[in-house]
Amino acid sequence: MNIRSFIINTNKKKLTINFVNGEVAYLGFEYLRVFAPTMSNSTKQKTLVTHKKSVILNAIENVGKHGYRFVFDDQHSAIYSTEYIALLIEEFKQRWQHYLAELKASGHSRETMIDITQL
């Protein structure tokens, strides 16, 4: 799958992915952030990413043959290969349902945590 372009829609918190063959896919920012590739993927021990419902995808940078660096407003960035993006699209339903079940079992939330400090 060759990617032609990305459209970041901050109002809907969705990324539109246009492919060279004319296909179009949509992925939510929260989903992309929760399933961001990490170096720890090789250890088989995943950390549950929580409180990312309001995360915003700020930018996408082309990193050549490696793929694309997605930069989020929570100071996280990761490189997504075209193969990994295709996998996220293909496995969306299963991954998202599994994530929601894990989140519920852990007692955590998708909602953003706000730090309140007294002045």
Buried (B, 14 or more C-beta within 10 A) or exposed (E): BEBEEBEBEEEEBBBBBBBEEEEEBBBBBBBBBBBBBEEEEEEEEEEEBBBBBBBBBBEBEEEEEEBBBBBBBBEBEBBBBBEBBBBBBEEBEEBBEEBEEEBEEEEBEBEEEEEEEEE
